[in-house]
Amino acid sequence: MKAAVLFEAKTPLSIEDVTIDAPAAHEVLIRTAAVGVCRSDLHFVDGAYPHAMPTIPGHEAAGVVEAVGSEVRTVKVGDHVVTCLSAFCGQCEFCVTGCMSLCIDPSVKRPRGAPPRLRLGERPVAQMLNLSAYAEQMLVHEHACVAIDRDMPLDRAAILGCAVTTGAGAVFNAAAVVPGETVCVVGCGGVGLAAVNAARIAGAGKVIAVDPVADKRAIATKLGATHVVDALSDTAIEQVVEISRGGVHHAIEAVGRPQSAATAVKVLRRGGTATILGMMPLSEQVGLSALDLLADKKLQGALMGRNHFPVDLPRLVDFYLRGDLDLDTIIAERLPLEQINDAFDTLRHGDATRTVITLG
Protein backbone atom coordinates (compact mmCIF):
# COMPACT_ATOMS: atom_id res chain seq x y z
CA MET A 1 0.00 0.00 0.00
CA LYS A 2 1.01 3.63 -0.44
CA ALA A 3 1.78 5.52 2.75
CA ALA A 4 3.36 8.82 3.81
CA VAL A 5 6.43 7.83 5.84
CA LEU A 6 8.38 10.09 8.19
CA PHE A 7 11.99 8.92 8.35
CA GLU A 8 13.35 11.78 10.43
CA ALA A 9 11.82 14.73 12.25
CA LYS A 10 12.01 18.09 10.46
CA THR A 11 12.14 16.41 7.04
CA PRO A 12 9.35 16.00 4.46
CA LEU A 13 7.25 12.85 4.47
CA SER A 14 7.94 10.41 1.64
CA ILE A 15 5.33 8.36 -0.22
CA GLU A 16 6.48 4.74 0.03
CA ASP A 17 5.21 1.20 -0.57
CA VAL A 18 4.56 -0.21 2.90
CA THR A 19 3.51 -3.76 3.77
CA ILE A 20 0.58 -4.11 6.17
CA ASP A 21 -0.01 -7.36 8.07
CA ALA A 22 -3.20 -9.43 8.27
CA PRO A 23 -5.49 -8.75 11.26
CA ALA A 24 -4.73 -10.58 14.50
CA ALA A 25 -7.57 -11.75 16.78
CA HIS A 26 -8.77 -8.32 17.96
CA GLU A 27 -7.64 -6.24 14.98
CA VAL A 28 -9.44 -4.54 12.10
CA LEU A 29 -8.12 -3.82 8.61
CA ILE A 30 -9.58 -0.58 7.23
CA ARG A 31 -9.46 0.89 3.72
CA THR A 32 -8.71 4.55 4.44
CA ALA A 33 -11.06 7.07 2.80
CA ALA A 34 -10.05 10.37 4.40
CA VAL A 35 -7.67 11.74 7.03
CA GLY A 36 -7.66 15.13 8.71
CA VAL A 37 -4.43 17.12 8.97
CA CYS A 38 -4.03 17.87 12.67
CA ARG A 39 -1.49 20.01 14.49
CA SER A 40 -0.80 17.05 16.79
CA ASP A 41 0.78 15.25 13.82
CA LEU A 42 2.79 18.37 13.06
CA HIS A 43 4.32 18.30 16.55
CA PHE A 44 5.82 14.90 15.75
CA VAL A 45 6.80 15.83 12.19
CA ASP A 46 8.58 18.98 13.39
CA GLY A 47 10.28 17.18 16.29
CA ALA A 48 8.52 18.95 19.18
CA TYR A 49 7.41 15.56 20.49
CA PRO A 50 9.65 12.46 20.20
CA HIS A 51 8.63 9.30 18.32
CA ALA A 52 10.28 6.15 17.03
CA MET A 53 11.24 6.27 13.34
CA PRO A 54 10.37 5.49 10.64
CA THR A 55 6.71 6.13 11.28
CA ILE A 56 3.51 6.97 9.46
CA PRO A 57 1.67 9.94 11.02
CA GLY A 58 -2.08 10.54 10.80
CA HIS A 59 -4.69 9.85 13.47
CA GLU A 60 -7.95 11.54 12.41
CA ALA A 61 -9.48 9.18 9.88
CA ALA A 62 -12.48 7.41 8.42
CA GLY A 63 -12.76 4.42 6.11
CA VAL A 64 -14.39 1.09 5.33
CA VAL A 65 -13.66 -2.21 7.09
CA GLU A 66 -12.01 -4.73 4.75
CA ALA A 67 -11.20 -7.58 7.15
CA VAL A 68 -11.52 -8.40 10.86
CA GLY A 69 -9.70 -10.70 13.27
CA SER A 70 -11.26 -13.88 14.67
CA GLU A 71 -12.33 -12.27 17.99
CA VAL A 72 -13.66 -8.96 16.69
CA ARG A 73 -17.30 -8.37 17.64
CA THR A 74 -17.73 -4.59 17.43
CA VAL A 75 -17.48 -4.07 13.64
CA LYS A 76 -17.82 -6.21 10.52
CA VAL A 77 -16.59 -6.16 6.93
CA GLY A 78 -18.22 -3.34 4.97
CA ASP A 79 -18.88 -1.13 7.99
CA HIS A 80 -18.04 2.55 7.66
CA VAL A 81 -15.89 3.52 10.63
CA VAL A 82 -14.18 6.46 12.30
CA THR A 83 -10.87 5.85 14.09
CA CYS A 84 -9.63 7.44 17.30
CA LEU A 85 -6.16 7.59 18.83
CA SER A 86 -7.57 6.98 22.32
CA ALA A 87 -7.89 3.23 21.84
CA PHE A 88 -9.16 1.63 25.02
CA CYS A 89 -8.85 -1.83 26.57
CA GLY A 90 -12.23 -1.80 28.33
CA GLN A 91 -10.86 -3.49 31.46
CA CYS A 92 -8.41 -1.19 33.26
CA GLU A 93 -9.28 1.22 36.09
CA PHE A 94 -9.58 4.15 33.69
CA CYS A 95 -11.97 2.30 31.39
CA VAL A 96 -14.25 0.86 34.06
CA THR A 97 -14.54 4.25 35.79
CA GLY A 98 -15.58 5.99 32.56
CA CYS A 99 -12.22 7.62 31.75
CA MET A 100 -11.64 5.66 28.54
CA SER A 101 -9.58 8.40 26.88
CA LEU A 102 -6.90 7.96 29.58
CA CYS A 103 -6.40 4.24 28.90
CA ILE A 104 -2.81 3.31 28.04
CA ASP A 105 -3.14 -0.46 28.44
CA PRO A 106 -0.62 -2.18 26.14
CA SER A 107 -3.19 -4.74 25.02
CA VAL A 108 -4.36 -2.38 22.24
CA LYS A 109 -0.92 -2.78 20.65
CA ARG A 110 0.79 -5.90 19.39
CA PRO A 111 2.87 -7.62 22.10
CA ARG A 112 6.65 -7.68 22.05
CA GLY A 113 7.95 -10.37 19.75
CA ALA A 114 4.87 -10.35 17.51
CA PRO A 115 5.23 -9.40 13.84
CA PRO A 116 4.86 -5.62 13.33
CA ARG A 117 1.62 -4.29 11.89
CA LEU A 118 3.60 -2.22 9.38
CA ARG A 119 6.85 -2.91 7.50
CA LEU A 120 9.01 -1.11 4.98
CA GLY A 121 10.77 -4.04 3.33
CA GLU A 122 12.03 -6.00 6.34
CA ARG A 123 12.20 -2.89 8.52
CA PRO A 124 9.40 -2.38 11.08
CA VAL A 125 7.49 0.89 10.83
CA ALA A 126 6.44 2.38 14.18
CA GLN A 127 2.68 2.89 14.32
CA MET A 128 1.89 6.45 15.42
CA LEU A 129 -0.84 6.86 18.04
CA ASN A 130 -2.14 3.33 17.39
CA LEU A 131 -3.30 4.34 13.89
CA SER A 132 -0.83 5.65 11.25
CA ALA A 133 -3.60 6.92 9.01
CA TYR A 134 -1.73 8.64 6.16
CA ALA A 135 -1.88 5.39 4.25
CA GLU A 136 -4.23 3.53 1.94
CA GLN A 137 -4.99 1.05 4.75
CA MET A 138 -4.93 1.00 8.55
CA LEU A 139 -4.56 -2.00 10.86
CA VAL A 140 -5.89 -1.13 14.31
CA HIS A 141 -7.28 -2.66 17.48
CA GLU A 142 -11.06 -3.02 17.33
CA HIS A 143 -11.40 -0.49 20.16
CA ALA A 144 -9.66 2.15 18.04
CA CYS A 145 -12.61 2.42 15.64
CA VAL A 146 -16.39 2.62 15.77
CA ALA A 147 -19.05 1.96 13.14
CA ILE A 148 -21.12 4.91 11.95
CA ASP A 149 -24.21 5.56 9.86
CA ARG A 150 -23.45 4.91 6.18
CA ASP A 151 -25.24 8.12 5.22
CA MET A 152 -22.37 10.04 6.79
CA PRO A 153 -19.87 11.34 4.17
CA LEU A 154 -16.49 9.86 5.07
CA ASP A 155 -14.49 13.02 4.33
CA ARG A 156 -16.55 14.85 6.96
CA ALA A 157 -16.55 11.84 9.28
CA ALA A 158 -12.75 11.84 9.39
CA ILE A 159 -12.48 15.06 11.41
CA LEU A 160 -14.80 13.62 14.04
CA GLY A 161 -11.92 11.34 15.06
CA CYS A 162 -9.89 14.10 16.71
CA ALA A 163 -10.80 17.75 16.09
CA VAL A 164 -14.51 17.42 16.76
CA THR A 165 -14.21 14.72 19.41
CA THR A 166 -11.74 16.94 21.27
CA GLY A 167 -13.43 20.32 20.80
CA ALA A 168 -17.01 19.17 21.26
CA GLY A 169 -15.98 16.77 24.03
CA ALA A 170 -14.43 19.64 25.94
CA VAL A 171 -17.80 21.38 25.88
CA PHE A 172 -20.07 18.39 26.50
CA ASN A 173 -17.88 16.23 28.76
CA ALA A 174 -15.11 18.24 30.44
CA ALA A 175 -16.77 21.64 30.84
CA ALA A 176 -20.32 20.26 30.93
CA VAL A 177 -21.65 23.61 29.72
CA VAL A 178 -25.07 24.49 31.10
CA PRO A 179 -27.54 26.37 28.86
CA GLY A 180 -27.13 30.11 29.39
CA GLU A 181 -23.50 29.99 30.55
CA THR A 182 -20.82 32.01 28.76
CA VAL A 183 -18.02 30.31 26.84
CA CYS A 184 -14.80 31.74 25.40
CA VAL A 185 -12.87 29.68 22.84
CA VAL A 186 -9.24 30.74 22.35
CA GLY A 187 -8.04 29.60 18.92
CA CYS A 188 -10.26 28.88 15.93
CA GLY A 189 -8.58 26.01 14.15
CA GLY A 190 -10.39 22.71 13.71
CA VAL A 191 -10.60 21.93 17.44
CA GLY A 192 -11.59 25.46 18.44
CA LEU A 193 -14.28 25.74 15.77
CA ALA A 194 -15.72 22.42 16.87
CA ALA A 195 -15.85 23.80 20.42
CA VAL A 196 -17.63 26.93 19.19
CA ASN A 197 -20.19 24.83 17.33
CA ALA A 198 -20.68 22.54 20.33
CA ALA A 199 -21.14 25.50 22.69
CA ARG A 200 -23.97 26.72 20.48
CA ILE A 201 -25.52 23.24 20.47
CA ALA A 202 -25.19 23.13 24.28
CA GLY A 203 -27.16 26.38 24.57
CA ALA A 204 -24.42 28.70 25.77
CA GLY A 205 -25.73 32.22 26.29
CA LYS A 206 -22.67 33.87 24.77
CA VAL A 207 -19.92 32.22 22.74
CA ILE A 208 -16.85 34.41 22.33
CA ALA A 209 -14.24 33.32 19.76
CA VAL A 210 -10.70 34.69 20.04
CA ASP A 211 -8.28 34.34 17.12
CA PRO A 212 -5.77 36.55 15.28
CA VAL A 213 -7.03 35.60 11.80
CA ALA A 214 -10.06 37.54 10.55
CA ASP A 215 -11.24 34.75 8.24
CA LYS A 216 -11.27 32.29 11.12
CA ARG A 217 -13.25 34.72 13.25
CA ALA A 218 -15.78 34.98 10.42
CA ILE A 219 -16.08 31.19 10.25
CA ALA A 220 -16.53 31.06 14.04
CA THR A 221 -19.46 33.46 13.69
CA LYS A 222 -21.04 31.17 11.12
CA LEU A 223 -20.62 28.21 13.48
CA GLY A 224 -22.27 29.90 16.44
CA ALA A 225 -20.00 32.52 17.99
CA THR A 226 -22.05 35.46 19.24
CA HIS A 227 -18.95 37.65 19.54
CA VAL A 228 -15.41 37.59 18.14
CA VAL A 229 -12.22 39.21 19.38
CA ASP A 230 -8.88 39.72 17.64
CA ALA A 231 -6.30 37.83 19.70
CA LEU A 232 -3.62 40.34 18.66
CA SER A 233 -5.49 43.27 20.19
CA ASP A 234 -3.84 44.78 23.28
CA THR A 235 -7.27 44.79 24.92
CA ALA A 236 -8.39 41.27 23.90
CA ILE A 237 -8.76 40.05 27.49
CA GLU A 238 -10.58 43.20 28.58
CA GLN A 239 -12.96 42.86 25.63
CA VAL A 240 -13.90 39.30 26.59
CA VAL A 241 -14.43 40.30 30.22
CA GLU A 242 -16.62 43.23 29.17
CA ILE A 243 -18.69 41.18 26.70
CA SER A 244 -19.29 38.51 29.35
CA ARG A 245 -19.98 41.08 32.07
CA GLY A 246 -17.21 40.08 34.42
CA GLY A 247 -15.64 37.04 32.82
CA VAL A 248 -16.78 33.76 31.32
CA HIS A 249 -17.94 30.57 33.01
CA HIS A 250 -15.79 28.45 30.69
CA ALA A 251 -12.68 29.21 28.65
CA ILE A 252 -11.43 26.59 26.20
CA GLU A 253 -7.87 26.86 24.88
CA ALA A 254 -7.39 25.18 21.50
CA VAL A 255 -4.02 26.46 20.33
CA GLY A 256 -1.23 24.88 22.36
CA ARG A 257 0.68 28.00 23.38
CA PRO A 258 1.39 29.26 26.92
CA GLN A 259 0.13 32.74 26.00
CA SER A 260 -3.25 31.42 24.88
CA ALA A 261 -3.53 29.29 28.02
CA ALA A 262 -2.82 32.38 30.12
CA THR A 263 -5.54 34.22 28.21
CA ALA A 264 -7.99 31.41 28.97
CA VAL A 265 -7.33 31.82 32.69
CA LYS A 266 -7.49 35.62 32.64
CA VAL A 267 -10.90 35.82 30.97
CA LEU A 268 -12.56 33.64 33.65
CA ARG A 269 -15.05 34.97 36.14
CA ARG A 270 -14.86 33.93 39.78
CA GLY A 271 -15.51 30.20 39.94
CA GLY A 272 -14.84 29.77 36.21
CA THR A 273 -13.00 26.87 34.59
CA ALA A 274 -10.28 26.94 31.94
CA THR A 275 -9.90 23.79 29.85
CA ILE A 276 -6.59 23.42 27.99
CA LEU A 277 -6.75 21.29 24.85
CA GLY A 278 -3.70 22.31 22.80
CA MET A 279 -0.45 20.29 22.83
CA MET A 280 2.15 22.68 24.24
CA PRO A 281 5.92 22.34 24.12
CA LEU A 282 6.93 19.75 26.70
CA SER A 283 9.02 22.25 28.63
CA GLU A 284 6.12 24.65 29.24
CA GLN A 285 3.95 24.96 32.34
CA VAL A 286 0.52 26.49 32.88
CA GLY A 287 -0.80 27.45 36.29
CA LEU A 288 -3.05 29.55 38.52
CA SER A 289 -1.96 32.47 40.68
CA ALA A 290 -2.77 32.77 44.36
CA LEU A 291 -5.53 35.27 43.49
CA ASP A 292 -6.95 32.85 40.92
CA LEU A 293 -7.16 30.17 43.59
CA LEU A 294 -8.81 32.56 46.03
CA ALA A 295 -11.36 33.32 43.29
CA ASP A 296 -12.07 29.58 43.00
CA LYS A 297 -10.92 29.47 39.39
CA LYS A 298 -10.14 26.01 38.03
CA LEU A 299 -7.68 24.78 35.43
CA GLN A 300 -7.95 21.39 33.75
CA GLY A 301 -6.84 19.32 30.81
CA ALA A 302 -9.22 17.25 28.72
CA LEU A 303 -7.31 14.69 26.66
CA MET A 304 -9.32 14.01 23.48
CA GLY A 305 -12.26 15.85 25.04
CA ARG A 306 -12.61 13.09 27.67
CA ASN A 307 -14.49 11.15 25.04
CA HIS A 308 -16.48 7.96 25.42
CA PHE A 309 -15.65 7.08 21.86
CA PRO A 310 -18.16 4.30 21.04
CA VAL A 311 -20.99 6.46 22.42
CA ASP A 312 -19.89 9.99 21.50
CA LEU A 313 -19.01 9.36 17.85
CA PRO A 314 -22.41 8.06 16.68
CA ARG A 315 -24.04 10.99 18.50
CA LEU A 316 -21.79 13.47 16.70
CA VAL A 317 -22.72 11.81 13.41
CA ASP A 318 -26.38 12.29 14.32
CA PHE A 319 -25.71 15.96 15.07
CA TYR A 320 -24.24 16.34 11.58
CA LEU A 321 -27.00 14.46 9.79
CA ARG A 322 -29.63 16.59 11.60
CA GLY A 323 -27.87 19.79 10.55
CA ASP A 324 -26.72 20.84 14.03
CA LEU A 325 -23.00 20.14 13.60
CA ASP A 326 -21.49 22.05 10.66
CA LEU A 327 -18.47 20.05 9.53
CA ASP A 328 -18.64 21.39 5.97
CA THR A 329 -17.65 24.86 7.14
CA ILE A 330 -14.76 23.58 9.29
CA ILE A 331 -13.09 21.79 6.35
CA ALA A 332 -11.06 24.28 4.30
CA GLU A 333 -9.75 22.03 1.51
CA ARG A 334 -9.26 18.45 0.37
CA LEU A 335 -5.94 17.21 -1.00
CA PRO A 336 -4.55 13.87 -2.24
CA LEU A 337 -2.00 11.92 -0.16
CA GLU A 338 0.80 13.09 -2.47
CA GLN A 339 0.27 16.66 -1.20
CA ILE A 340 0.59 15.84 2.50
CA ASN A 341 3.69 18.05 2.86
CA ASP A 342 1.81 20.97 1.30
CA ALA A 343 -0.94 20.41 3.87
CA PHE A 344 1.58 20.57 6.72
CA ASP A 345 3.08 23.77 5.28
CA THR A 346 -0.38 25.35 5.28
CA LEU A 347 -0.86 24.25 8.88
CA ARG A 348 2.46 25.80 9.89
CA HIS A 349 1.33 29.16 8.55
CA GLY A 350 -1.74 28.97 10.80
CA ASP A 351 -4.28 30.39 8.37
CA ALA A 352 -6.31 27.25 7.56
CA THR A 353 -9.06 25.62 9.60
CA ARG A 354 -8.90 21.93 8.60
CA THR A 355 -7.40 20.21 5.57
CA VAL A 356 -8.56 16.68 4.75
CA ILE A 357 -6.43 14.19 2.82
CA THR A 358 -8.63 12.02 0.60
CA LEU A 359 -7.62 8.56 -0.62
CA GLY A 360 -9.30 6.60 -3.39
Order of alpha helices (4+ residues) and beta strands (2+ residues): beta-beta-beta-beta-alpha-beta-beta-beta-alpha-beta-beta-beta-beta-beta-alpha-alpha-beta-alpha-beta-alpha-beta-alpha-beta-alpha-beta-alpha-beta-alpha-alpha-beta-alpha-beta
